């Protein structure tokens, strides 16, 4: 009876750790599940295809159509790209995770097994600490991104514009996005339908943008917690009664964690590369906009300034999250290598020494999260990106003058 209650308690911890990410991705139809029946899979696929088509045909294509008409005005272009790039990036994220949905399933199964298997109280506390950080980030990121979407979608209902408006972009009734349609959008009921579809696109894009990022952070934080537990176990090998079994288990744990990191990188590297390019462009555009306001005294409504600051803070915060996660993972991998080097492995028996050296060889070169298998996601990469994007601000200023 005690074991039954204990298993229920442990399973509750696992559910607590993943519940928000599972809710977000299930809502989008991209949460991977074991033994998913055909009917449920079909429903999920239909949901994804429906979201993709609504965002594409009601928002992205009309905003790109509008961009072709106003590209000669840099202020209108910045206003357009602020929405278009974000929604396009959300669409790319959804497609990638939909395509890689079942590739990431072994990592989720590993996470579930880690929570359910026997562990010490110290190991459990480390897992809970990492899960709490990931959970807090998920809630905060989802709240900020969703609030931005709500502001963009509903303030125009009260006649409050959050965009840079001219007669070229807004000849009729106000809409959340800067778009151009082939029909008369100002007439009812086309206006109401278009407004609802744009609002849905904005909210769905916000959920996709935030949900995929926090899902990746949950996976990485769990891996980092397991690496921390492995490091502690290596440093305390002498305290275990059965050294051989503990060493063998540690070698297997290290191998499976390395495989999990490779799976995560294979799943998210294209997405991270797109986000790197997206943030570089957005940083240059926002930098130009803020400098233009300061140096040339350009008028900017309070509502639009508020939204621009939120958009910049949100994109910058997510970019910092990607690079911080990569840096944190490298530090945990380095911790394994340090623990192995500091242990007096040369006093072990030959067979034990061979197994111990396996960990040393595998941890000598820490695994990274990468952007397109080209750039490691670290703080140094973020710094270089900011420098490069900052250089393009002067190019935009020269073009403006």
N, C-alpha and C positions, 0 to 999 in steps of 0.2 A: 504493500500500500504506500509506503514511504517513497519507493522508487517511482511509482506512478505519479504522485504529487510533484516529485522533483522533476520528472520529465516534462510535466505540464508547465512548471515554473520556467524551465529552461526554454521551452518552445515559446512561451510568452515573451521572453527576452528577445528571441529571434524575430518574432512578429513585430515587437516594438522597434527594433532596429531598422526594419525595411518598410514599415507600413506606409509612410508618406511617399516614398519613391514608387512603391508598388501601386498606390492609388493614382499618382500622376500618370505613370506609364500605362496602366490599365485603361485609364480614361482615354488615352491616345491610341490604344490598341497595339502597343509595342512591348508590353511586359512579357518576357519569355516564361513559359511554364512547361513542366514535364508532362509527358503523355497527354498533350492537348488534343482533344478530339477534333474531327474535321469541321463540325458545325461551329464550335467555338473559335477555331482558327479562321473560318470563313467570316464570322462576325467581326473579328479583330481586323482582318484585312479590309473588309468593307468600310470599317470606321476610318482606317488610315487613308484609303483611297478617297473617301468622301472629304476628309479634312484637307488632303492635298489639293483636290480639285477646287474646293471653295476658296482656299487661300490663293491658289494660282490664278484662277479665272476672275475672281471678284476683286482682288487686291494687287497682286504682283504685276500681272500683265497691264492693268490700267495705270499703275504707277509708273511702269517703264514707258508706256505710251505717253504719259504726261512728261516724263523726263526728256523724251525726244523733242518735245515742243518748247522746252524752257532751258535746254542745256547751255544756251549762250548767256544766261544770267546765273552767276555763281551763287548768289544768295538763295535763289529758288532751287538750284541744283543741290545745295547742301540740305535744304529743307526736305527735298524729295528723297535723297539718299539716306537721310536719317531713318526713314521708315522702310524704304525699299530694301536696303542692305540687311537690316535686322530681320525682316520677314523672309528674305531670300535665304539668309543663314539658318533661320528656324526650319525652313523647308528642307534644306540640305541635311540638317541634323536628323529630322524625322525620317528621311529616305535612308540615310546611312544606318540608323539604329533599327529600322524596319528590316533592312537587308541583312544586318548582322545579329538579328534578335536571338537566334538559336546558337550563334557562335559564343555568346557570352554566358549561355546557360550553365556550362561546367563550373564557371566561377561562382555563380549563385548557388549551385549545389554544394560547392566547397564551403561557402559561407555558412550555409545551413548545417553542414556536418560539423563545422568548427564550433558552432553554438551548442550542438547536441552532444558532442563527445565529452568525456570526463576531463575536468581541468581543475587546477588549483584556484583558490580564492584570488590570488594575485593576478593570475592570467585572466580570470573572469573580470576583474576590476579594470584591467587594461582594455579588454574588449568593449566593456561598457563605456569607458572613457572615450574611445575612438568612435563608437557608435553615437554617443551623445553629441560629439563635435559635428559629425556628418548630419545628424538629425537637426541640430540647431541651424546649420548652414542651409539645409533644405527648407526649413520653415521660413527663415529670414529671406532667402533668395526668392522663394515663391511669393512671399508677401509683397516684397518690393516690386518685382516684375509684374505681378498681377495688378497691383495698385496703379502702376504706370499704364497698363492696358486699360483699366477702368477709366482713368482720367482722360486718356486719348479718345476712348469710345463714347463717353457720356457727357463730357463738358460741352461739346458742340450742340447737344440738345438744348442747352440754355443760351445759345448764341455766343459762347466763349470760344474764340479761335486760339488754337495752340500752334498754328502754322504761320508761315510768312505768306500772306495772302495778297494777290493782285488780281486784276481783271482777267489776266491771262490764265490763271489757275482756278479761279472761283467766280465764274460768270453768273452762277445761280445760287441755289441754296447750299448751306454749309454742310460739308461731310468731314468725317474724322481724318481721311487721308487725301493727299494731293493726287488726284486721279483724273483720267480722261476716258470717257465712255463713248461708244458709237451711238448711243441713244440719248434722248433728252432726260437727264437724271433729275431735273428740277420738278418734273410733273409727278403727281401722285397717280397710282401707288408705287411707281418705279423708285421714287426717292426713298420712301420708307423701307422698301425691300433692300435697296442698295445700302442704306444706312445700317440695317440689321446685319447684312452679310459682311460689311466692312468691320462692324463691331465684333462679330464672331471671329473673323480672321485675326484681328488684333489680339483678342483674348486667347485664341488657340495658339498663335505664334508665341505669346508670352509664356504660356504653359509649356510649349515644346522647348523654347530657349532655356528656361529655368530647369525643367524636369530632366533633360538629358545631361546637363552639367552636374546637377546634384546627384544623379544616379552614378556618374563616373566618380564623383568624390566619395560616395558611400563605399564603392568597391575599393578604391585606393586606400581609404582610411582603415578599412578592415584588413587589407594586406599589410599595412604598416603596423597595425596592432599585433598581427601574427608574427611579423618580423621582430617586433620588440619582445614578444614572449619567447621566441626562438633564441634571441640574444641572451636573455636572462637564463634560459635553460643551459646554454653552452657555458656560460660563466660559472654555473653551479653543478657541472657534471659530477664533481667529486662527492656531492651530497646525495646522489641517487644510489640506491642499493644495487640495481642492475645496470651497470654502466653500458654494457654491450647493447641491450635493448633500447636504452635511452639514446645512445648514439645513432643506432639504426633508424629510430623514429625521427630524430632530428635531421638526418640526411634526407629521408623521404619528405619531411615537411619543407625543407629548403628547396627541394626539386619541384614540389607541387606549387610553392609560392612563386618560384621563378616562372613556371609555366603559366600561372595565373597573370603575372605581370605582362608576359608576352601576349596573352590573349587580349588583355585590356588595351595594350598598345595597338595590336592589329585591328581592334574594333574601332578605336577612337582616333587613330593618327590622322586620317584624312579629315575628320571633323576638326581636329585641332589645327591642322594646316589652314583650313578655310577660315577658322576663327582668328588665326594669326594675321592673315591678309585683311580680313574684315576689320579688325581692331586697328591695324596700321592705317587703313584708309580713313576710318572714322576719327581717329586721333588727329590726323592731319587736317581734316575738314573742321572739326570742332575747335582745334587750335587756331585756325585761320579766322573762324567766326568770332571767337573771344577777343583775339588781337584786333580785329576790325572794329569791334564794339568799343574797345578801350582807346585805340589810336584815332579812329575816324568818327567816333561818336554816333555810330549807327543806332537807330531806334530799334528797340526790341521790347515787346510787351512783357509784362510781368509773368503772364501765364506761359508764354513761349520760352522765356528765360528759365523759368522753373522746370519746364519739361526738358529743355536742352540739358540742364544740369543733372536732372535725374537720369536721362539717357546716357550721358557721359559717365556719370558715377557708376551706373549699372554695368555698362560695357567694360569700364576699367576694372571694376571689382571682379567681374567674371574672369577677365584676363589675368588678374593677379591670382585668382583662385587656381587656374590651370597651372601657372608657373610655380605657385607655392606647393601645390600637390606634387608636381614633379620633383621639386627640391626636397620636399619632405620624404618622398620615396627614396631618393638617392641617399639621404642621410641615414635612413633605416637600413638600407643595403650596406652602406659603409660600416654601420654599427655591427653587423654580422661579421664582416671581415676583421674589424678591430678585436671583437670578442674571440675569434678563432686565433688570431696572431698572439693575443695576450695569454692564451691558455698554454700550459706546458705540455703541448701535444707530443714533443720529442721524447717524453717519458712513457708513452703508451706502447703497447704491444704492436708488432708490425701490422697485423690485420686491422687493429683499431686505428692505428696511425693512417693507414690507407683510406679508411672511411672518413677520418677526420680531415684529411687533405682534400677529399672530394668537396667538402664545404668550402675550404679555403680557395680552391681553384675556381669554383663557381661564383664566389663572392668577390673575387679579385677585381672584376670589372662590373660595377653596379649597373643594373638595368634601368633604363630611362623610359619615361613617357616621351614620345616624339611627335613633332608636327610633320606628318607626311614622310616619316622615316628620314627626315633631313635635319631638323633642328631639335635638340633636346629641350624639353619644357622645364626651364630653370629660371631663376631670378636673373641670371646673366643674359639669357635670351630676351627677357622682358626689357632689360635695360638697353640692349642693342636695338630692339624694336622701337623704343621710345626715341632714341637718338636718330634713327633713320627716318621715322615719321616726322620728327621735329624739323629735320632738314627740308622736307617737302612743304612745310608751312611757308617758308621764305619764297619758294617757287610760286605758291598760290598768291602770296601777297604781291609779288612782282607782276604776275599775270593780271591782278586786279587793278594795279596802278597803270 
